Amino acid sequence: MNPRINLITLGVKDLKLATAFYQKGLSWTLSEESTETVSFFQLGGLIFGLYGESDLAKDIGIPFSNRTSFSGITLAQNVASEHEVDAIIEKVRGLGAVVLKEPQKVFWGGYSSYFQDLDGHIFEVAYNPFFPLNEKGEVVLNK
């Protein structure tokens, strides 16, 4: 078995609004595979999906209820510079994201910020000098 995650799907309150947020705030390109009920974004070797939260709960087979303020999960995007962290945070702030931690130098030697998207999902945007990016913008970990 090859260890990997192929798809991450977030349940969202308003699919159209959430899709526009990721397109405009993070400059992600919506895949042609998207439909009226699900949005897909190709992120390197990973697919990121957005799906209505009640529909997602129904698909899983669990009752839907509102999420708490922290689900125990964060998603992260590594970028090539501190300037890029700042630019992305300002872009998503302007689209309604709640910045939880302003961009700053951090204890592990990088530079990062956290924000909550329109549905409360927590993202980190980070410049990590110890995780260089390849020509595709992907982090390649040592084996």
Beta strands, then each sheet from edge to edge (+ up, - down):
strand 1: 7-12
strand 2: 38-43
strand 3: 46-52
strand 4: 74-79
strand 5: 98-105
strand 6: 111-116
strand 7: 122-127
sheet 1: 1+ 3+ 2-
sheet 2: 4+ 7+ 6- 5+
end
